[in-house]
Every structure is written in structure tokens, then in C-alpha cells.
Amino acid sequence: MHGQLPLVWDRAENFSIFDPAGNRFIDFTSTIFVANVGHSNPRVIKAVRDVLDRPLQSCYAYGNELRARYLERLVGFAGAPFEKAFLLSAGTEATEAALKLMRMYGQQQDKHRRGIVCIEGNWHGRTLGAQMLSSNRPQRDWIGYEDPHIHHIPFPYPQVLDGRSGEAFLEESLRSLEATGVDIPLDVSGFMLETFQGWGAVFYPKDYVQAIERFCRRHDILLAFDEMQSGFGRTGRAFGYQHYGVTPDLLCCGKGMGGGMPLSGVLGRAEVMDLPAIGDMSSTHSANPLVCAAGLAVLDEIEERDLIVDTARKGEVLLEALADLADRFPARVDRIHGHGLVAAILFRDPNSGQPDSSFPSRVAERCMQKGVLVVHTGRESIKLGPPLTITVEALLEGVSVIADSIDEVDTA
């Protein structure tokens, strides 16, 4: 659990963090994209307190009214084609569940193998299956072996496309995969995409994702999106996949879903969600009354405060301010990426032009010293994800502090 900046949190309210000495920080992290509706949201706190006063904290697989209400609201919020949801506690559980569902679907379709195609650089969690879906080889060395039926194809970075369309790049990647002996229509059960490249808020070309969807439909392959960071209004849409004009079969959700409570889930079409037999999918703390109450409160906040539309508006302000920042430091800032209230500043070494990972780490520390918390990625990026409830004034103040920090570190 190390790697972030050395700050002790004492309390958090809306978009502000306080340390034990009473110092206040503008939060551009949302505790890694969890506090979409703001830290210590009063509606969420009241909903949880009401359950504690009932009292009913846990019921395992038995029914309860809050669970039924939340599932109905969640499916309604997601909209067609999503008809059912399976609730869990952590994001990695949700991606594990999606992996199982995709492979069960392949089994039903009599696929020769139950392969899954993933994208290099995507991240899906730290448990066994989720780690295998992720492409970071050093971080999955502990497993001791590679699943031969989980395949990774290259991410279509702008600099890698080199003038090619996203669709052409996908076709080239799939041909390379088939050249290794994989008969994709017969050997693949699903595609798993992180909605954007997490470390750098890099979104795919729209035609790339649309080409994946057409390929999946043509060959009876499920399309799943990992929406941990991008769901529940973060990108200025209810879910990030909506930027691509496609319709997934499965959505993996978490983080902002629970407003600070441990809540995650998989949503999908009934024919897919009903594949497991009774007892095949369960989780001890799944859909307990506390988290369902929090989930309902989050949906109430998003809908009643029109946070999706508001986030799209604030996102334009943020990206415009970041574009000005990039113009101010052309030798240091390589690119700006983002949608809504998720963004990243990618840095380069001014001498070599190569990605620079040490400089943004120093900038992130300087930002903390000056009262703004950013996501320290450890790579050539600084990632930004303030609560969706942040004011425009605080948003612009935070960007101004980031700019001053870049200047101070660069001239130190």
C-alpha cells in the first residue's frame, strides 16, 4: 500500500483533505477515483447511519429490501442492454467475476478454448485472474506461470498509430495474434478493455473500439469494459464506454460506485448473468445493507445534482486550463489527456525528448507541499481526478498550483 505521498489524513470533506495539524489540501485524487460525490457526502453518511440504527449490517445471500431497491436502481441507471447485476466488495472481484462469466459463455458456445483478449497497459486488479488480465509482467511474476489463453494486444497510442486508423491498427494486431496459432473466432470468448489507459487517462480512438465491437458481434464474443475509474459520472458520461458509441455485454464497476464504502459489481445482459448455477457465484459481504444504502445515496446525488452534465462542463474548464499549462511548459509537457474530471499531464525530458518519470514525482511532492494532492503514478504522468462536486474556483486554483510547482521544480 505504499507509493503515494507522505501525508497523514485526519478528515475529508467534499474536495478538501485535512491533516492532523489542521492543514487543508485541495484533493485532485478522490482517493483514487472513489469520492465522486465528494468526501464524507452527507447523504451517504445519513444513509449508512440509518442502516446502523435499524440495525442490519449483514445478511449474506438472504434477501433484504435495500438490496432489492439498489439493484433495481443500479440497472435502471446503467440502462439497456444491462438487465442484471452481481454485487461485490472490491474492483478486482468484479473483474474476476467478468472473467468467469466470459469463459462460461465461451463454454456454452462450444468454443475450442476460452481465451480472453486484453490490451497492453490496461490494469484490472491484483488477484490471480485480474492480474493475468493486466499486462504488467513484473507485477504478475509471483503467479509463476502464464495463462496461455489470455492474450494481450498493443494499445493504440497516438504515437504508435503513425497515421493509421484505429480500425487498421486493430486488424494488424489481430493478424499478429492469429499468427501465433490463435484461431480467434473459435478460441476467444471475450475482450476485456479498461475504458481508458489508467496511468495516463489515454482514451482509445473511437474507431478502434467500434471495430472491436463489430468483431465481437461477428464471432459471438463478449465485450466487457472495466469501468472502475471511469464509471458513475467521472468522464462526463454515466459510464466511460459511452464516449465510443458501442454497447458492451458486461460492465465491471467499483470505486465511485459506493461513495467511500466497499462496493463493486458486474452488470450484464440476463442471458450472460444467468449462466452460473445456484451457488456458483457468491461473496460473503456482497450487497450487504450498508453498502447498498451508500450505493443508493450515490445514485441520488448523481441524479438530483445533475453531476454528469456538471462534470462534462467542469471537464471543459479543466482541460482548457491544462492546455494553457502545456503551452507554458512546452519543453516539459508532452501531452494532455482526459475527459470530464479525469485527466493526466504526461512529461518528457527536455533534453532527450523521452518520457520522464522522476520529474512528475518531484512535481507531485511539491504540489502536496503547496496544498494540492495529485495522483502520483510513478510513471511519466501526473493524474488528476477531483471529486465531481469540486467548485470551478478550486479546480482552477489546483491547476494554478500544479503550474507553479512545475515551474519551481524545473528551475530548482
SEKE-242011 format. One record per residue (C-alpha): residue number from 1; residue in one letter; z, x, y. Coordinates in nm, 4 decimals. Each point is the difference from the previous one (the first is absolute). Example, Ala and Ser with C-alpha at 12.3 -4.5 7.8 and 13.67 -1.06 7.14 Angstrom:
BEGIN
   i aa       c3       c1       c2
   1  A   0.7800   1.2300  -0.4500
   2  S  -0.0660   0.1370   0.3440
# end
This chain:
BEGIN
   i aa       c3       c1       c2
   1  M   0.0000   0.0000   0.0000
   2  H  -0.0432   0.2987   0.2336
   3  G  -0.2869   0.0792   0.2339
   4  Q   0.0734  -0.2134   0.3047
   5  L   0.1614   0.1131   0.3234
   6  P   0.3717   0.0943   0.0096
   7  L   0.1397  -0.3080   0.1674
   8  V   0.2976  -0.2124  -0.1081
   9  W  -0.0589  -0.3709   0.0557
  10  D   0.3003  -0.2072   0.1032
  11  R  -0.1653  -0.3323   0.0818
  12  A  -0.3439  -0.1419   0.0713
  13  E  -0.1065  -0.2959   0.2131
  14  N  -0.3565  -0.1215   0.0476
  15  F  -0.1949   0.3205   0.0839
  16  S   0.3016   0.2157   0.0893
  17  I   0.1993   0.2420  -0.2162
  18  F   0.3503   0.1186   0.0974
  19  D   0.1779   0.3078  -0.1313
  20  P   0.3826   0.0239  -0.0339
  21  A   0.0229   0.1543   0.3491
  22  G  -0.1711  -0.3015   0.1528
  23  N  -0.3350   0.1687   0.0683
  24  R  -0.2909  -0.2430  -0.0093
  25  F  -0.3441   0.0689  -0.1480
  26  I  -0.3231  -0.1978   0.0138
  27  D  -0.0993  -0.0544  -0.3624
  28  F  -0.3646   0.0658  -0.0887
  29  T   0.0760   0.0009  -0.3757
  30  S   0.1381  -0.3477  -0.0864
  31  T   0.1890   0.1913  -0.2723
  32  I  -0.3358   0.0790  -0.1605
  33  F  -0.1620  -0.3351   0.0877
  34  V   0.2873  -0.2224  -0.1130
  35  A   0.1298  -0.1476   0.3277
  36  N  -0.3135  -0.1961   0.0918
  37  V   0.2068  -0.2794   0.1567
  38  G   0.2358   0.2477   0.1659
  39  H   0.3183   0.1688  -0.1145
  40  S   0.2979  -0.2283  -0.0682
  41  N  -0.2130  -0.3057   0.0708
  42  P   0.2443  -0.2831   0.0859
  43  R  -0.1934  -0.2563  -0.2036
  44  V   0.0013   0.2255  -0.3070
  45  I   0.3706   0.0789   0.0396
  46  K   0.0884  -0.3696   0.0309
  47  A  -0.2069  -0.0901  -0.3062
  48  V   0.1727   0.2639  -0.2127
  49  R   0.3441  -0.0923   0.1343
  50  D  -0.0600  -0.3652  -0.0879
  51  V  -0.0695   0.1000  -0.3608
  52  L   0.3132   0.2143  -0.0136
  53  D   0.2009  -0.2964   0.1254
  54  R  -0.1507  -0.2335  -0.2613
  55  P   0.0778   0.2131  -0.2182
  56  L  -0.2854   0.1055  -0.2316
  57  Q  -0.1111   0.3613  -0.0065
  58  S  -0.1773   0.0220  -0.3348
  59  C  -0.1456  -0.2298  -0.2638
  60  Y  -0.2391   0.2249  -0.2030
  61  A  -0.2736  -0.2199  -0.1522
  62  Y   0.1671  -0.3342   0.0697
  63  G  -0.1512  -0.2229   0.2619
  64  N   0.1380  -0.0453   0.3475
  65  E  -0.1129  -0.1963   0.2997
  66  L  -0.0472   0.3003   0.2300
  67  R  -0.2246   0.1722  -0.2540
  68  A  -0.2185  -0.3099  -0.0335
  69  R  -0.0265  -0.0418   0.3773
  70  Y  -0.0826   0.3650   0.0581
  71  L  -0.2674   0.0201  -0.2685
  72  E  -0.1695  -0.3085   0.1425
  73  R   0.0110   0.1393   0.3542
  74  L  -0.1141   0.3466  -0.1089
  75  V  -0.3023  -0.1300  -0.1882
  76  G  -0.0847  -0.2245   0.2931
  77  F   0.0268   0.2933   0.2418
  78  A  -0.2315   0.2115  -0.2161
  79  G  -0.2537  -0.2825  -0.0336
  80  A  -0.2903  -0.0325  -0.2419
  81  P  -0.0673   0.1274  -0.2620
  82  F   0.3674   0.0888  -0.0564
  83  E   0.1744  -0.2667  -0.2031
  84  K   0.3070   0.1640  -0.1532
  85  A   0.2409   0.2846   0.0726
  86  F   0.2329   0.2191  -0.2034
  87  L   0.2918   0.1291   0.2065
  88  L   0.1670   0.3397  -0.0462
  89  S   0.2283   0.2371   0.1893
  90  A  -0.2037   0.3142   0.0762
  91  G  -0.3598   0.0732   0.0859
  92  T  -0.0500   0.2308  -0.2950
  93  E   0.1009  -0.2876  -0.2310
  94  A  -0.2723  -0.2125   0.1555
  95  T  -0.2713   0.2591  -0.0610
  96  E   0.1275   0.0472  -0.3553
  97  A  -0.0276  -0.3764  -0.0511
  98  A  -0.3546  -0.0012   0.1387
  99  L  -0.0942   0.2852  -0.2340
 100  K   0.1316  -0.2030  -0.2927
 101  L  -0.1835  -0.3143   0.1110
 102  M  -0.3302   0.1845   0.0434
 103  R   0.0268   0.1529  -0.3448
 104  M   0.0974  -0.3306  -0.1569
 105  Y  -0.3060  -0.1521   0.1658
 106  G  -0.2182   0.2766  -0.1447
 107  Q   0.1516  -0.0693  -0.3400
 108  Q  -0.0886  -0.3677   0.0351
 109  Q  -0.3568   0.0887   0.1046
 110  D  -0.0383   0.2258  -0.3074
 111  K  -0.0553   0.3126   0.2067
 112  H  -0.0456   0.3068  -0.2202
 113  R   0.2676   0.1735   0.2055
 114  R   0.2327  -0.1226   0.2727
 115  G  -0.0843   0.2492   0.2706
 116  I   0.1045  -0.0242   0.3638
 117  V  -0.1982   0.1559   0.2843
 118  C   0.2086   0.1262   0.2946
 119  I  -0.0771   0.1866   0.3196
 120  E   0.0938   0.3615   0.0629
 121  G   0.2691   0.0381   0.2639
 122  N   0.1392  -0.3502  -0.0569
 123  W   0.3680  -0.0413  -0.0787
 124  H   0.1504  -0.2745  -0.2169
 125  G   0.3578   0.1006  -0.0902
 126  R   0.2190   0.2391  -0.1966
 127  T   0.0523  -0.1697  -0.3366
 128  L  -0.2178   0.0985  -0.2949
 129  G  -0.2973  -0.2347   0.0307
 130  A   0.0058  -0.0087   0.3791
 131  Q   0.0120   0.3813   0.0130
 132  M  -0.3009   0.0198  -0.2314
 133  L  -0.1903  -0.2374   0.2256
 134  S   0.0792   0.2328   0.2912
 135  S  -0.2164   0.3097   0.0276
 136  N   0.2520   0.2669   0.1004
 137  R  -0.0137   0.2251  -0.3080
 138  P   0.2972   0.2258   0.0830
 139  Q   0.2247  -0.3036   0.0464
 140  R  -0.0915  -0.1369  -0.3424
 141  D   0.0287   0.3283  -0.1907
 142  W   0.3401  -0.1178  -0.1261
 143  I  -0.1776  -0.2566  -0.2191
 144  G  -0.1379   0.2749  -0.2216
 145  Y  -0.3330  -0.1625  -0.0729
 146  E  -0.2836  -0.1889   0.1663
 147  D  -0.0998  -0.3529  -0.0963
 148  P  -0.3673   0.0511  -0.0929
 149  H  -0.0805  -0.3568   0.1031
 150  I   0.1261   0.0217   0.3581
 151  H  -0.2827   0.1377   0.2109
 152  H  -0.0089   0.1215   0.3616
 153  I  -0.3071  -0.0023   0.2211
 154  P  -0.0269   0.1648   0.3451
 155  F   0.1197  -0.1703   0.3175
 156  P  -0.2834  -0.0624   0.2488
 157  Y   0.1357   0.2015   0.2925
 158  P  -0.2288  -0.0094   0.3060
 159  Q  -0.0614   0.3752  -0.0227
 160  V  -0.0844  -0.0285  -0.3721
 161  L  -0.2536  -0.2801   0.0389
 162  D  -0.2255   0.2363   0.1971
 163  G  -0.2296  -0.2777   0.1148
 164  R   0.0007  -0.1948  -0.3255
 165  S   0.0996  -0.3646  -0.0120
 166  G   0.3226  -0.0968  -0.1711
 167  E  -0.2003  -0.1846  -0.2632
 168  A  -0.2147   0.3060  -0.0757
 169  F   0.3119   0.2165  -0.0229
 170  L   0.1549  -0.2419  -0.2500
 171  E  -0.3132  -0.0049  -0.2135
 172  E  -0.0011   0.3800  -0.0081
 173  S   0.3698   0.0066  -0.0962
 174  L  -0.0477  -0.2514  -0.2811
 175  R  -0.2983   0.1946  -0.1359
 176  S   0.2185   0.3123  -0.0080
 177  L   0.2691  -0.1918  -0.1877
 178  E  -0.2514  -0.1304  -0.2520
 179  A  -0.1270   0.3552  -0.0499
 180  T   0.3432   0.0836  -0.1469
 181  G  -0.0624  -0.2494  -0.2802
 182  V   0.1580  -0.3117   0.1532
 183  D  -0.2037  -0.3178  -0.0546
 184  I   0.1451  -0.1804   0.3002
 185  P  -0.1038  -0.3599  -0.0853
 186  L   0.1450   0.0351  -0.3509
 187  D   0.2853   0.2459   0.0599
 188  V   0.1535  -0.1154   0.3312
 189  S   0.2329  -0.2972   0.0505
 190  G   0.0880   0.0399   0.3668
 191  F  -0.0355   0.1790   0.3325
 192  M   0.3192   0.0783   0.1953
 193  L  -0.0318   0.0724   0.3730
 194  E   0.2712   0.0878   0.2473
 195  T  -0.1143  -0.2048   0.2984
 196  F  -0.0182   0.3100   0.2160
 197  Q   0.0670   0.3678  -0.0628
 198  G   0.3737  -0.0021   0.0597
 199  W   0.0639   0.3463   0.1419
 200  G  -0.2650  -0.0340   0.2709
 201  A  -0.0586  -0.3747   0.0481
 202  V  -0.3610   0.0630  -0.1012
 203  F  -0.1834  -0.3214  -0.0856
 204  Y  -0.3047  -0.0155  -0.2271
 205  P  -0.3481  -0.0764   0.1293
 206  K  -0.0430  -0.3752  -0.0329
 207  D  -0.3182   0.0290  -0.2062
 208  Y   0.1785   0.2305  -0.2461
 209  V   0.2625  -0.2607  -0.0871
 210  Q  -0.2546  -0.2793  -0.0069
 211  A  -0.2099   0.2022  -0.2447
 212  I   0.3088   0.0430  -0.2222
 213  E   0.0563  -0.3754   0.0052
 214  R  -0.3625  -0.0723  -0.1000
 215  F   0.0224   0.2560  -0.2810
 216  C   0.3234  -0.1577  -0.1274
 217  R  -0.1462  -0.3500   0.0029
 218  R  -0.3153   0.1168  -0.1785
 219  H   0.1940   0.1636  -0.2826
 220  D   0.3058  -0.2282  -0.0313
 221  I   0.2418   0.2592   0.1391
 222  L   0.3121  -0.0929   0.1973
 223  L   0.0394   0.1204   0.3585
 224  A   0.3592   0.0731   0.1111
 225  F   0.1292   0.1075   0.3413
 226  D   0.3237   0.1888   0.0589
 227  E   0.1197  -0.1687   0.3217
 228  M   0.3441   0.1624   0.0200
 229  Q  -0.0535   0.1477   0.3461
 230  S  -0.2719  -0.2328   0.1248
 231  G   0.1324  -0.3448  -0.0914
 232  F   0.1835  -0.2652   0.1997
 233  G  -0.1725   0.0411   0.3331
 234  R   0.0145   0.3788   0.0325
 235  T  -0.3728   0.0519   0.0677
 236  G  -0.0505  -0.3075   0.2187
 237  R  -0.0970  -0.2078  -0.3028
 238  A   0.2247  -0.1711  -0.2540
 239  F  -0.1154   0.2639  -0.2509
 240  G  -0.1983   0.3155   0.0608
 241  Y  -0.2744  -0.0773  -0.2549
 242  Q  -0.1204  -0.2726   0.2379
 243  H  -0.1551   0.2688   0.2211
 244  Y  -0.2584   0.0583  -0.2737
 245  G  -0.1257  -0.3547  -0.0552
 246  V   0.0774   0.0058  -0.3744
 247  T   0.2095  -0.2122  -0.2364
 248  P   0.2289   0.1937  -0.2361
 249  D   0.1281  -0.1297  -0.3328
 250  L   0.3461   0.1552   0.0422
 251  L   0.2195   0.0989   0.2940
 252  C   0.2958   0.2379  -0.0348
 253  C   0.2525  -0.0553   0.2790
 254  G   0.3353   0.1335   0.1142
 255  K   0.1578   0.1808   0.2982
 256  G  -0.0387  -0.2452   0.2928
 257  M   0.0110  -0.2909  -0.2440
 258  G   0.3808  -0.0089  -0.0081
 259  G   0.0979   0.0893   0.3557
 260  G   0.2300   0.2757  -0.1250
 261  M   0.0971  -0.1588  -0.3308
 262  P  -0.1386   0.1430  -0.3292
 263  L  -0.2854  -0.2423  -0.0676
 264  S  -0.3457   0.0649  -0.1437
 265  G  -0.2542  -0.1929  -0.2003
 266  V  -0.3439  -0.0480  -0.1485
 267  L  -0.2185  -0.2945   0.0969
 268  G  -0.3106  -0.1090  -0.1856
 269  R  -0.2156  -0.2700  -0.1469
 270  A   0.1750  -0.2172  -0.2594
 271  E  -0.2290   0.1090  -0.2842
 272  V   0.1097   0.3611   0.0540
 273  M   0.3664  -0.0637   0.0786
 274  D   0.0350  -0.2179  -0.3108
 275  L  -0.1182   0.2737  -0.2384
 276  P   0.3493   0.1252  -0.0981
 277  A   0.1770  -0.2071  -0.2616
 278  I   0.3530  -0.1289   0.0618
 279  G   0.2313   0.2992   0.0250
 280  D  -0.2808   0.2532   0.0535
 281  M   0.0694   0.0406   0.3734
 282  S   0.3530  -0.0029   0.1398
 283  S   0.2298   0.1928   0.2316
 284  T   0.3787  -0.0258   0.0214
 285  H   0.0246  -0.0565   0.3753
 286  S  -0.3383  -0.1681   0.0372
 287  A  -0.0085  -0.2862   0.2486
 288  N   0.3757  -0.0161   0.0492
 289  P   0.1149  -0.2515   0.2635
 290  L   0.0892   0.2657   0.2586
 291  V  -0.3453   0.1556   0.0129
 292  C  -0.1790  -0.3353  -0.0201
 293  A   0.1983  -0.1197   0.3012
 294  A  -0.0961   0.3184   0.1859
 295  G  -0.3641  -0.0445  -0.1018
 296  L  -0.0025  -0.3550   0.1333
 297  A   0.1509   0.1186   0.3282
 298  V  -0.2676   0.2688   0.0323
 299  L  -0.2775  -0.2559  -0.0445
 300  D   0.1674  -0.2290   0.2532
 301  E   0.0136   0.2863   0.2524
 302  I  -0.3620   0.1008  -0.0557
 303  E  -0.1309  -0.3539   0.0324
 304  E   0.2244  -0.1410   0.2744
 305  R  -0.0327   0.3076   0.2224
 306  D  -0.3732   0.0329  -0.0736
 307  L   0.0603   0.3653  -0.0867
 308  I  -0.3391   0.0529  -0.1651
 309  V  -0.1930  -0.0850   0.3172
 310  D   0.2586   0.1826   0.2122
 311  T  -0.0301   0.3108  -0.2183
 312  A  -0.3773   0.0037   0.0354
 313  R   0.0437  -0.0128   0.3779
 314  K   0.2620   0.2756   0.0069
 315  G  -0.2151   0.2044  -0.2367
 316  E  -0.2758   0.0109   0.2573
 317  V   0.2518   0.1280   0.2565
 318  L   0.1280   0.2636  -0.2432
 319  L  -0.3426   0.1285  -0.1011
 320  E  -0.1171   0.0143   0.3615
 321  A   0.3075   0.2044   0.0928
 322  L  -0.0577   0.2307  -0.2985
 323  A  -0.3642   0.0456   0.1001
 324  D   0.1203   0.1171   0.3422
 325  L   0.2426   0.2349  -0.1748
 326  A  -0.2855   0.1431  -0.2075
 327  D  -0.2037   0.0584   0.3156
 328  R   0.2947   0.1868   0.1497
 329  F   0.0235   0.2398  -0.2986
 330  P  -0.3570   0.0441  -0.1291
 331  A   0.0738   0.3385  -0.1571
 332  R   0.2983  -0.1301  -0.1980
 333  V  -0.0788  -0.3635  -0.0892
 334  D  -0.2700  -0.0324  -0.2607
 335  R  -0.0158  -0.3782  -0.0476
 336  I   0.1868  -0.3232   0.0610
 337  H   0.0049  -0.2696  -0.2696
 338  G   0.1556  -0.3426  -0.0265
 339  H  -0.0058  -0.3787   0.0236
 340  G   0.2649  -0.2193   0.1546
 341  L   0.3375   0.1751   0.0070
 342  V  -0.0759   0.2714  -0.2493
 343  A  -0.1628   0.3144   0.1309
 344  A  -0.0163   0.3732  -0.0578
 345  I  -0.0728   0.3056   0.2095
 346  L  -0.1762   0.2722  -0.2013
 347  F   0.0388   0.3563   0.1274
 348  R  -0.2067   0.3172  -0.0371
 349  D   0.0578   0.3652   0.0690
 350  P  -0.1722   0.0725   0.3342
 351  N  -0.1178   0.3414  -0.1220
 352  S  -0.1303  -0.0744  -0.3488
 353  G  -0.0738  -0.3710   0.0434
 354  Q   0.1677  -0.0598  -0.3370
 355  P   0.2692  -0.2653  -0.0662
 356  D   0.3390   0.1166   0.1278
 357  S   0.3118  -0.1259  -0.1800
 358  S   0.2656   0.2112   0.1724
 359  F  -0.0778  -0.1087   0.3566
 360  P   0.0577  -0.3758  -0.0548
 361  S   0.3290   0.0761  -0.1745
 362  R   0.1189   0.1808   0.3120
 363  V  -0.1289  -0.2826   0.2179
 364  A   0.1834  -0.2588  -0.2110
 365  E   0.3247   0.1932   0.0443
 366  R  -0.0556   0.0276   0.3749
 367  C  -0.0652  -0.3736   0.0194
 368  M   0.3347  -0.0633  -0.1688
 369  Q   0.1726   0.2275   0.2508
 370  K  -0.1620  -0.1991   0.2811
 371  G   0.0944  -0.3413  -0.1463
 372  V  -0.2949  -0.1164  -0.2105
 373  L  -0.0139  -0.0074  -0.3816
 374  V  -0.3392   0.0449  -0.1665
 375  V  -0.0892   0.0256  -0.3692
 376  H   0.0091   0.3646  -0.1054
 377  T  -0.2745   0.0176  -0.2660
 378  G   0.0215   0.3740  -0.0695
 379  R  -0.3790   0.0088   0.0317
 380  E  -0.2347   0.0428   0.2948
 381  S   0.0986  -0.3408   0.1334
 382  I   0.2656  -0.1904   0.1856
 383  K   0.0079  -0.3633  -0.1062
 384  L   0.1141  -0.2847   0.2243
 385  G   0.1223  -0.3422  -0.1091
 386  P   0.2424  -0.1667   0.2420
 387  P   0.1476  -0.3433  -0.0749
 388  L  -0.2477  -0.2741   0.0853
 389  T   0.2605  -0.1337   0.2429
 390  I  -0.0119   0.3069   0.2247
 391  T  -0.0734  -0.0633   0.3677
 392  V  -0.3154   0.1365   0.1589
 393  E   0.2178   0.1976   0.2414
 394  A   0.1838   0.1748  -0.2832
 395  L  -0.3283   0.0577  -0.1817
 396  L  -0.1497   0.1792   0.2986
 397  E   0.3222   0.1911   0.0670
 398  G  -0.0047   0.1243  -0.3600
 399  V  -0.3595   0.1221   0.0278
 400  S   0.0858   0.1728   0.3273
 401  V   0.2872   0.1836  -0.1707
 402  I  -0.2320   0.1043  -0.2843
 403  A  -0.2484   0.1368   0.2540
 404  D   0.2720   0.1942   0.1819
 405  S   0.1250   0.1357  -0.3329
 406  I  -0.3467   0.1224  -0.0950
 407  D  -0.0283   0.1722   0.3358
 408  E   0.3436   0.1647  -0.0288
 409  V  -0.0542   0.1238  -0.3558
 410  D  -0.3508   0.1211   0.0808
 411  T   0.1146   0.2028   0.2992
 412  A   0.3285   0.1252  -0.1480
# end
